[in-house]
């Protein structure tokens, strides 16, 4: 007996590493809290969602963001890598990790 499952696109989930300026001026990187974003997003939309994972910093200068498409139906869900984007200013070290 053959069974099939139909999954429909639901939304995008974003994860990544932010380049931050710490209080006092030092530079660092930090893992961002993941965030959900709608289809048709722009770099400006992604930039507005960049975060420091609740750490607290002077500024978030940029990030490498991995974007995953989420597909689901009423009983299951799967996530697939969609693309990686560099938003704002990030150092070469962070780019090498991407």
Beta strands, then each sheet from edge to edge (+ up, - down):
strand 1: 8-21
strand 2: 27-31
strand 3: 35-37
strand 4: 59-72
strand 5: 77-88
sheet 1: 2+ 1- 3+
sheet 2: 2+ 1- 4+ 5-
end
